Amino acid sequence: MIQINKENAGRVCAISVSKKKGIPKSNVHEAFLIEDHGIDGDAHAGKWHRQVSFLALESIQKMRDKGMPRLRPGAFAENITTEFIDIPHLKIGSKVKIGEETELEITQIGKESHTKC
């Protein structure tokens, strides 16, 4: 299990939501997670296998380094942007614990780009 808390080097650096699919998400200070649903008010929440998405800040930085310096957390429609966690190498079934009460399970690695970016 990966834990994200004050005692651990891994951290959440942004939480992002959107009301509509297909647009970058906006950063918010906090969000309410609903079990078996996702983030309250987010377009991607619902009764399906991918309710909350993660992206490592390090992955955003790679794209910044390739000439897209204005990219920010939420630009790739991720809900939770992390830092210092090896998100790309988590396995399906891995658990990520955020704080004292929130536990999320990895159910999919990556997502298909609709724009082939």
Secondary structure per residue as TSV (DSSP state, phi and psi in degrees):
chain	resnum	aa	ss	phi	psi
A	1	M	-	360.0	134.9
A	2	I	E	-91.7	129.8
A	3	Q	E	-113.8	136.8
A	4	I	E	-117.2	108.3
A	5	N	S	-158.9	-176.6
A	6	K	T	-65.5	-27.3
A	7	E	T	-82.9	-9.7
A	8	N	S	-111.0	148.4
A	9	A	S	-70.4	-26.4
A	10	G	-	-69.7	147.0
A	11	R	E	-151.6	156.5
A	12	V	E	-86.8	122.8
A	13	C	E	-105.1	-11.3
A	14	A	E	-160.6	146.6
A	15	I	E	-120.0	132.1
A	16	S	E	-134.9	142.6
A	17	V	E	-140.5	160.4
A	18	S	-	-146.5	151.7
A	19	K	S	-83.0	-24.0
A	20	K	S	-123.5	151.3
A	21	K	T	-79.9	155.4
A	22	G	T	85.3	9.2
A	23	I	S	-128.2	156.7
A	24	P	-	-60.6	151.1
A	25	K	-	-90.1	153.0
A	26	S	E	-95.4	143.1
A	27	N	E	-76.8	139.4
A	28	V	E	-128.5	159.2
A	29	H	S	-77.4	-28.1
A	30	E	-	-155.9	163.3
A	31	A	-	-147.4	154.9
A	32	F	-	-106.1	117.5
A	33	L	E	-88.6	131.8
A	34	I	E	-109.5	127.2
A	35	E	T	-57.5	136.0
A	36	D	T	59.0	25.0
A	37	H	T	-139.1	-49.0
A	38	G	E	119.5	-153.0
A	39	I	E	-84.8	126.1
A	40	D	T	-55.0	125.4
A	41	G	T	87.8	-2.2
A	42	D	-	-90.1	140.7
A	43	A	T	-61.7	-26.6
A	44	H	T	-91.6	-2.7
A	45	A	-	-72.0	154.2
A	46	G	S	152.7	-177.8
A	47	K	S	-87.7	76.1
A	48	W	S	-152.2	-175.4
A	49	H	S	-82.3	-13.3
A	50	R	-	-128.2	85.9
A	51	Q	S	-93.8	-31.7
A	52	V	S	-134.9	133.6
A	53	S	-	-115.0	144.9
A	54	F	E	-109.5	150.7
A	55	L	E	-148.6	138.2
A	56	A	E	-79.4	136.8
A	57	L	H	-57.8	-31.4
A	58	E	H	-62.6	-33.5
A	59	S	H	-69.4	-38.8
A	60	I	H	-63.2	-41.5
A	61	Q	H	-63.1	-36.3
A	62	K	H	-58.9	-41.5
A	63	M	H	-70.9	-35.5
A	64	R	H	-60.9	-43.8
A	65	D	H	-65.6	-21.8
A	66	K	T	-90.1	12.2
A	67	G	T	108.2	14.4
A	68	M	-	-121.3	66.0
A	69	P	T	-66.0	-16.6
A	70	R	T	-90.9	0.3
A	71	L	-	-61.0	143.7
A	72	R	-	-137.8	163.0
A	73	P	T	-55.1	136.3
A	74	G	T	98.1	-16.8
A	75	A	T	-64.5	-27.8
A	76	F	T	-98.5	17.6
A	77	A	S	66.6	22.6
A	78	E	-	-80.5	151.0
A	79	N	S	-88.4	-40.5
A	80	I	E	-124.6	119.3
A	81	T	E	-102.4	125.2
A	82	T	E	-111.5	166.4
A	83	E	E	-138.7	142.6
A	84	F	S	68.2	26.1
A	85	I	S	-128.2	135.2
A	86	D	-	-80.2	64.3
A	87	I	G	-53.1	-45.2
A	88	P	G	-60.7	-19.0
A	89	H	G	-108.3	10.7
A	90	L	-	-69.1	150.3
A	91	K	-	-102.5	153.7
A	92	I	T	-58.5	132.6
A	93	G	T	98.6	-15.3
A	94	S	-	-61.8	149.2
A	95	K	E	-110.8	140.6
A	96	V	E	-122.4	121.6
A	97	K	E	-105.2	126.2
A	98	I	E	-112.2	117.9
A	99	G	T	67.4	-150.9
A	100	E	T	-85.9	-30.2
A	101	E	T	-118.3	-19.4
A	102	T	E	-95.4	124.9
A	103	E	E	-129.4	126.7
A	104	L	E	-118.9	146.4
A	105	E	E	-111.0	135.4
A	106	I	-	-75.8	121.8
A	107	T	-	-118.2	-9.4
A	108	Q	-	-156.1	143.9
A	109	I	S	-108.8	121.4
A	110	G	S	73.6	171.9
A	111	K	-	-146.3	153.0
A	112	E	-	-74.3	131.3
A	113	S	-	-81.2	124.7
A	114	H	S	-78.4	-19.2
A	115	T	S	-107.5	4.4
A	116	K	-	56.8	34.5
A	117	C	-	-74.9	360.0
